[in-house]
Each structure stands twice: as C-alpha cells, then as structure tokens.
Amino acid sequence: MALRSSGSRKLSFEILSKSSSLEEGDRSLFYGSNSDPIQSQSGVDQPSRNNRKKKKKHRKKEATVDFPKILEDPVVKQRGSSSSSVVVESNSENYGIRDNGNVNRISYVGGGSAVVVEESVCQNVCGFGELRQRNVNGVVGGGGEDMATRADESVVEVSTPKEPLPPAPPQSVANVNAANKLGTAESLDWKRLMAEDPHYLCTVERSPVKYFLEEMYNGNSLRSTTTLGSEKERERVYDTIFRLPWRCEVLIDVGFFVCFDSFLSLLTIMPTRILITLLRLLTTRQFKRPSAAELCDFGCFAVLACGVILLERTDISLIYHMIRGQGTIKLYVVYNVLEIFDKLCQSFGGDVLETLFNSAEGLANCSQENMRFWIHRFVSDQALAMTFSILHSFILLAQAITLSTCIVAHNNALFALLVSNNFAEIKSNVFKRFSKDNIHSLVYADSVERFHISAFLLFVLAQNILEAEGPWFESFLFNALVVFFCEMLIDIIKHSFLAKFNGIKPIAYSEFLEDLCKQTLNIQTEDSKKNLTFVPLAPACVVIRVLTPVYAAHLRYSPLPWRFFWILLLISMTYVMLTSLKMMIGIGLQKHATWYVNRCRKRKHHLHFD
C-alpha cells in the first residue's frame, strides 16, 4: 500500500528510513513523549514562531534529499497540497522489530487521511532469511477546516520501550468515512463457499447413488463430449454421404471421357489432317508455309513416332520378370515411385507441349527476317517435347508391367498393392488444407489417373491374349472390376472428406463440371489455368506398343504382298472403329456440355430473378 504525505506517496519503509535520518540529523525534532499527537497539534505545546520557521526550513531540506517515489496503484488523493502531520509509533526496539521478530506498527495521520501500517517479521532461527508480512489499513476521509489549520506542523513521536511488547491489534482511527477491509477467514473458506453456492459445479460431499441418479436424469448421456447439432451440421452430414459423392463421380467420369476423346483425336484426327496436308502438297506441287495447326500436328506425330519406335525395341518380358522377382513390399514401393514420376511428367509435359505450340504459332506468323530464329526455337522445343514424352512413355510402361505382375500373381499381391496405395493416397490428401482451386486441379488429376489405369488394364488384357493359357477372361474381368471399384471408392472418400474438412459445398463440384463443359464447347473462361490439361502422347505410345504384337500374332503367314494387304486391312478396320468411337464420344460430350451449360445459366437466371 502506498502512503501519501504532502501530495506524494511513500512506502512504510520510506517513513521508517526518513524517521531514522531525522533522528540522526537533528535530535531536537523528535519528542519522545507518549502524549496524544492530536493534543499537541491543537496548541497545548506550541513552539515559538522562530522554531516553527526553522522546522519548516529543515523540512524543505529533507524534501530535496528524499528517496525516490515508487509508483503504485493510485490511492485517494488528499484535498490540499498542504503538509501533513505524521505520527510514528513503534512498539519495540529497532523501530518496532522485536527480538523474536514479531511486530512493527506504524500509524500515519495526515491531510484528511489516516493509515495504519502493521508489519510482521518472522525470522528464521538459523538466520537464513526472513518472511515479512505487512497489513495496511488505510482510511481516507474529509479532514475539514481544523485539519487545514494544522497543515504547517508535523509531529513525529517514536516510543521505544526497553522491553518488547506483545503484538497489539490494529487501532481504530478517528475522522474516517470508509474502510477497505480484507476478507475474513470465513469468506476464504473454499468448502463453505462451494457448499453454499447454488450454481456450484460439483458438491463437496455427494453420495454415489445421488451422483448416479443425477447422471441418469440430467439429459443426454454424451453431453460432456458432444454438442447438440444444428441444421447446418445436418446438411454437412448429408452433403458428405449423398450429395457430394454423386457430383464428384459425375465430374470425374466426364473428365475421363474428355481425356478419352483427346486420345482418340490423336489417333484419328491428327493422322487424317497430316494425310490431307501431304495430298494437297503432292497435288499442287507448291510448297506453302504451313499453318500453326499443321505444325502442331507434325510435331505431335514426330513425338508419337519416335516414342513407338523406341518402345518397340524394349523387351517387355525382361522387365516383367525383373519386377515379378521382387517381393510384395518392393512392388508397392516401385508402383508408388512410378506413380509419382507419372504425375510429375504429366504436369511438366503439358507445359512443354504448350511451349511447342507457342513456337509453332510464332513460326507460322513470323516475318522472313526472323525465320531462322523461330526455326531454331521450334526445333529446340520439339526436341524437348520428344525427350519428355519418351521418358513419360517408359514410366507408364513400367507402371503397367507392375500392375500386370500384381494381377497375375497368386499371392494376393494385387489387393495388397491396392490397399496400400489407395490408403496412402487418402492419408496424403485428406488431412491437408486445400483451397477450392487446389481441389479443382485434384479432380482433374483423378480423371487423368483413371484414364491411365484404363490404359494399364488394356496392357494386361493384351498380355493375357498373347501369353495366358486356359480360361483367363473371367479372372481378368474380376480383377479389372476390383481395380476400378477400389479407385472409384477411394476417390469418393477422398473428395467427400476433403470437402468436409475444407468447407467446400457440393455446388462447387457443379461449378467445376460447368467449367469442364465450357472447355468442351471451346468457350473461353475467366481463368484458362482451370482447364483440364492432358497430354495423350505417352499413353498412345504405350497402347500402340501393346497392341502391335496382338495384331502381328493374328496375321497369316503368307507372301509379302498378302501380308502387306492384311496389315492395311487391320489398320483400316482399327481406324474406322476408332473414328466411329471418336464421333460417338465427341457428339455425346457436345450434347451433354450444351445441356449442362444451358441448365446452369437458367438456374443462375432464376436465382438472380428471385
């Protein structure tokens, strides 16, 4: 507690130190009587006028060398800036500290306020330290005019009896209006407060039977660990279970067919356009600068041809037996490593192909002076695209061989691979923070992955046609359905909980589907980076490499002209089949995209109208 004297606050030990300095400096200022200080102030023992001037001058000197003030919590200010009277009473020697370390009592009266400071000192018998407790009873009140008349005087009394006195209780101080009291021992009784509080958390003494009855009739039995749900929580539950899985699967399936349509365009539309360009060049016999689309077609055809030629020289049986000799855990590791590199090549391959198309556009529209620069740029981009496409083709071939090894094996390696791979995918995606754009890209990546799995299953089918003995189709069909079902189930679980943890509504997947439909219709969207990016060059190289031995196995052994005739016939039949499939899938995608975009526009119009 802080004490105030002449407009400033001082602590109790400051008062003691000041009184000590006064005792050493000037013994004449102390009056060692036990008379009442109030009576001495009222004029019983009034000193002379000169003595009062000397005292006032001496007080000014003492104020200049006073100890620094310590700022504490504010106390009630005195009404005037006049000096106050000080009364210090010590009940023992050494300023109130007894020999056994009990009590030091100080009373302070001044300017309309009275403060009683009581300090107790408990000294350790061994002399290692002391524990000091100080109780301050401060009373502030309006002093009145009679206190103002005595503002010039200060009386300090110190009584030091020779023998220690027992600790005295706090004395009451006159002329007070209010008192700040500490809590009594009864108010600090915690058990009593907890028992008397009607809103107590738990009673201090309660029988087990009463506790059990309260738990039975106190509401929900799981109220301590669960909360009451709201309508919003109910919607989240039904979104996670019913609404979002359906929309997510529709979006992935549409993306799969968009990838399939691009794959068929590479095998049907691109060769047709190249043949038309060559026929026009042969008929007109005039070389004309090719357009950007024609340059892109020639670049893609060169990449596809080089990839197929290199894969044809690859011994698949050697790679198959090398992978089959590994254990189940190693198969899982190999498949996951190949899958990671597949995603990296797919992402970077799209950027490389965009760079190639940009160079083709610049070469088709450049001036004659910049022709050499654009030719060098197009050739370098073509070499880069060819390198990455061939590397991606080998990665996909190795991944297909690994999956084929797991399917053919009789030790349930396929199920171990699917379980470990799919649950690792859930763990790596579900418990992370994803934005809406990241989930958009993740859905497109799942569509591309599903198309790659279809290409792998086609590779397994071709291997069974060439090498399997006995009835194998039923086993292959069952394994293919298991792979597709596991992939579909894992994608649904992954996206459902991704949407739940990241606060994504099912309507967001409808917006993703609308963007995909606009991409199918070649409608420009606000952000072109949200489009589905798929490069079918590497899967096309793998499929052609796989189907070529199948066609070669069914060719008849005949002279070269007839053999050439059967090759052309099989190629023509395959081309017609793929073209028909391309037309069906393309027209179906166009109709579905048109219907869905119009539906979304009508819905937005109705919502805006409402």
Secondary structure, 3 states (H helix, E strand, C coil): CCEEECCEEECHHHHHHHHHHHHHHCHHHCCCCCCCHHHHHCCCCCCCHHHHHHHHHHHHHHHHCCCCCCCCCCCCCCCCCCCCCCCCCCCCHHHHCCCCCCEEEEEEEECCEEEEEEEEEEECCCCCCEEEEEEEEEEECCCCHHHHCCCCCCCCCCCCCCCCCCCCCCCCCCCCCCCCCCCCCCCCCHHHHHHHCCCCCCCCCCCHHHHHHHHHCCCCCCCCCCCCCCHHHHHHHHHHHHHHHHHHHHHHHHHHHHHHHHHHHHHHHHHHHHHHHHHHHHHHCCCCCCCHHHHHHHHHHHHHHHHHHHHHCCCHHHHHHHHHCCCHHHHHHHHHHHHHHHHHHHHHHHHHHHHHHHHHHHHHHCCCCCHHHHHHHHHHHHHHHHHHHHHHHHHHHHHHHHHHHHHHCCCCHHHHHHHHHHHHHHHHHHCCCCCHHHHHHHHHHHHHHHHHHHHHHHHHHHHHHHHCCCCCHHHHHHHHHHHHHHHHHHHHHHHHHHHHHHCCCCHHHHHHHHHHHHHHCCCCCCCHHHCCCCCCHHHHHHHHHHHHHHHHHCCCCCCHHHHHHHHHHHHHHHHHHHHHHHHHHHHHHHHHHHHHHHHHHHHHHHHHHC
